[in-house]
């Protein structure tokens, strides 16, 4: 039998990719075994499943940093995810690592994010006794919630990268480490861009000790950071950057937390959306029968707790759906604007 296209691609990976890459034909596989595709590698299929998922599409209506900004050019959770994927693929390609695995992790890393960004995450973590963490929720989305409760049956490598994309955790693959770093690179730089657009800071406000190292525009900063990571990581069994660049990035991150992420102009409305999500959570805890059928099935047949299922439902809402449901439930019909 002639070799199928997927097998030729897998062979080419061994001929071209770095010995430190995650090879498609050496994946640890899926929890439920499947017949391989004759065209796409295992990581390409994971990437495609995430891209076509409902939770991915909902990211376009979820807040990144700015709540209901006045303008069409501010980032959403979806555009953030796409920027992370672009940065991560650039680094992976330059280091001859597995681009499809890298992209799959990047596209899936924020699928579990709540409406209204980290304000929503804080609200659910506070009110849900089982806690809430968006990285763990992203994993729950692909393992449990998507595809009518069957999950996407992704590979262990992609799920590991999604679970461990935050700073305090360590992915098991270099591709996962690229995404973890690309996430920070993306949000620091695009949040600066959005903060300047929103007249919260100016480029001149950014400490010169950081711009001297990283550059004076988003384009310059991305170029210098990515080039540094690629040059430092060449031939290494790790993803690293120079101490000078690393110190400047974390200094810039600290500056953003002090001057943007806690700035009343950008965040002054967050207490309102936290109250909104707490109301929705408590409402569905008292009226659980109003949840969509697939959530009720998780409780009845799979022994999921009511609290976790309600948290799943509220976390999956988009900003506008959450506002619409709040308006529908709290306001007389004739007053509702939705």
N, C-alpha and C positions, 0 to 999 in steps of 0.2 A: 504494500500500500504506500502511495506517495505521501510525503510529509505534508501535513496541513500547514496553513499560513501561521497559525499560532505557534506551532513547534519551530518554524523557521525564525520567528521573532525571538522566541526563547533562546534559540541557539545563538542568534546575533547578540543577545544581551551578554552571553558568556564571552563572546569575542571582543566586545567593545567596552562594556561597563567596567568600572573599577572593581577590584577584588573585594572592596568593602561594601559594594552595592547589595541590595536585596534582590535576588534573582527570582523572577516570576515562577519558574518551575521548582523552586526550593521553598515556596511558601509553606507555612505551617497549616494552611488550608482553612476550611470553614467548619463550623459546628455541624452543619448538615451537608453531607457530601453531595456534589452535583456533577453532572456530566460536563466536562470542559467544553468551552466554545471553540469552534474550529478556526475562528478569525482573531478573537481578542484574548489577550493574556488575562490571568486571574485578577490582576490589579486594574486593568482597563475596565473589566466588568464591574468592579467595585465603584470605580469613578463614575461610570454611567448610571449605576443604580442610585447613587447619591444625587447626581445631577437631575434625575427624573423624579425624585421623591417629592412629596407634598411639603415636607418640612423644609426642604431647600427653597422651594418657591415662596414659602411664607417669610423667608428672611428679608425679602424686599420691602416688607411693611413692618419691620422691627427696628427700633432705635439703635444706633451705634453710640453716640454721645449726646447729641442735641435732641431734645424733645420737641416735636412739631416745629422744626425750623422754618423760617420764612425764606424759602428759596429751594430750587430744584437740584442744587449742586452739592448739598451736604451728603456725607456718607450715610448709608444705611447698613444694617448688618449684612446684607447681601453684597453690597459693593466692597465692604471691608473684606469679606470672605474671598471675593474675586481678586482683590489686591494681594492678599496673603498668598493665594495660589500662584499668581504671576511671579511674585518675588521668590517663592519657594521653588518653582520650576526653573527659574533662571539659575539659581544656585545649584540645584540638583543636576541640571544639564552641564553646567561648567565643571562640576566635580565628577561627571560620568556616573552618577547615581541613578536610581530608578525614578524617572519622571512621573510615570503613571501612579506609582505608589505614593509619591510625594503629593501629587495633585489630589488623589482620593482623600488623603488625610486632611489636606488643606480645605477642601470643599465640605468636609464633614465635621470640622472641628467645632463649629458653633451652632450646629443644628438644634441643640437643646436650649439655646438662649431664650430667655423670657421676653415678653414685650417690655418696652421701656428700658432696655439695656440693663446695666448693673443695679439700677434702682429696683427693677422688678425682681432681680435675683436676690437682693437683700430682703425684700418683702417676703418672698416665699421661704427663704431660709429662716426668717424670724418666726413666721406663723406656722410652718410645718414642723412638727416635733421630730420627724425623721430627717430634717435638714434638706437643703437644696444646694447643689453645686452644678453649674452649667456644663462643665466637662463631663461629669458623671451622667447628667441628663442627656447630653449629646450621644453618649454611649447607649443609654437606655432607648433613645429614639431609634437608633439603627438596629439594636438587638431585639427590641420588644414592641415599640409603638408603631413603626411604619408597617405598611403592607397588611393592614387589618389585624394587627397583633402578632404577625408572623416574623416581623423584622426583615432586614435586608440580607441577612446571612452573609455578612462581609467576612473577609479574611481576618485572621488574628492580628496580622501586622497593621492593617488599617485601623482596627478597633484599638489596638495598643497606642497608636499615634494620636487618635482622638482622645482617649482617656488621659494621656500624659502630655497634652499640649501646653499646660501651664508651667510656670517657672519652677514651682516646688516639686515637680515630677520629672522623671527621666524616661524618655521613650527607649525602646529596645533596638530601634533601627536608626541609622544615620538620616534616613528620609524623614522619620518622625522628629528628629532633633532639628532638622532644617525648618520644618513647619513651626515648631515651638519658637524658634528664634525669629522666623519670618512674621509671625503673629505680632510680636513686639515691634519689630521694625515697621510694619505696616501701620499699626494703630498710633504709634508715637508720631510718625510723619504725617499721616493724613489727619490726625486730630489737631496738629499744629496748623495745617492748611485750613481746616474748618474753623478753628478758633480765630485765625486771622480774618477769614471771611465773615465771621460773626462779630468782629470788632471787639473781641475779648482781649486779645493781645495783638501786638504788631511784631514783625520780624525783628525789629530793633530791640524789642523787649527781651528776646531770648539771650541768656547770658553768653557773652563773647567767648568765654572759656570753652563752650560747647560748639558754637558755630565755627570757631577757628579750626576745630578738629573735623567737624562733620560737614560744614558748608553752610551757605546762607539761603538756600532754597531747598524745597522738597526734592527736586531733581538732583541737586548736588549731594544732598545727604544720602539718598538712596544709592546713588552711584558709588560713593566712597565706602559706605557700609558693606554693600554687596561685594565690591572688589576686594575689600579687606578680608571678608569671610572666605571668599574663594581662594585668595592667595595664602591665607593662613592654614586652610584645611586641605590643601592639595597634598595627596599622598598620606593623609592622616586617617586614623581609625576613629575620628571624632570630628565634630563641627565646632570650630573655634574662631575667635577673632583676636586681634591684637589688644593688649591691655589699654592702650590709648583710646581706641575706638569703643571698647567695652565700657570704660569709665565715663566717656562722653555720653553714650547712649543711656546709661543708668542715671547720669546726672540730668539729662534732658527729661527722662521719665519722671524723676523727682520734681523737677520744675513744673511739668505738666500737672502733676497731682496737686501741687500747691496753688497753681495759678489758673488752671482750666477745669480739672475734674471736680474741684470743690468750689468753683466760682459761682456765685449766686446767679449771674446772668445766664450761665449754661445749665445750672443745676437747681435753680431756685424753685422749680415746679415739682421736684422729685418727690417731696413728701405727699403731694396730692396723688401722684400715680401709685405710690406705695399704699396709700389708703384705698385707692380704687381696687388694686389687686387683692388686698386683704378682704375687702367687701365681697369680691367675687368668690374667693376661696371659702369664706364663711357661708356665703349663700349656697354654694353647691354642696358643702358639707351638710347643710340642713335640708337640702332638696336634691339629694344625690340621684333620685330617679329621673331628673331632668338632663342628666348627662347623656351624650350620644351612646348608642347601643354598644359599640365596641368597648367602651370604658366599663360599662356595667358587666359585660362578659368577662373582663379581666378580674373583677371581684367575684363573680358567681362561679366561674369555672377554673380560675387560675390562682385563687386565694390571695389576690393582691389586696392590700389594705385600702379602705375608702380614702384615707388621707393621701396616700401616694397617688391614687388614680385621679383624685380631684386636683392634686398638684400637677400631674401630667397634663390635664385638660387646660388649666389656667396657663401653665408655662408655654403651651403650644399656641396660644392665641397671638395674633398680630396686635400691634398697637390699636389700630382702628377697630378691630373686632372687639377688643376688650372695652374700649370706650363705648362702642355701640351697645354691647350687652349691658354695661353699667347704666347707660341712658334708658335702655328698654326696661330694666328692672326697677330703677329708682324713680323715674319721672313718669307722670301721667302721660298717656299716649299723645294727647293734644299738644303737650309741651315739648315732646322729643324732637330733636333736630336730625335724628338719624332714621 
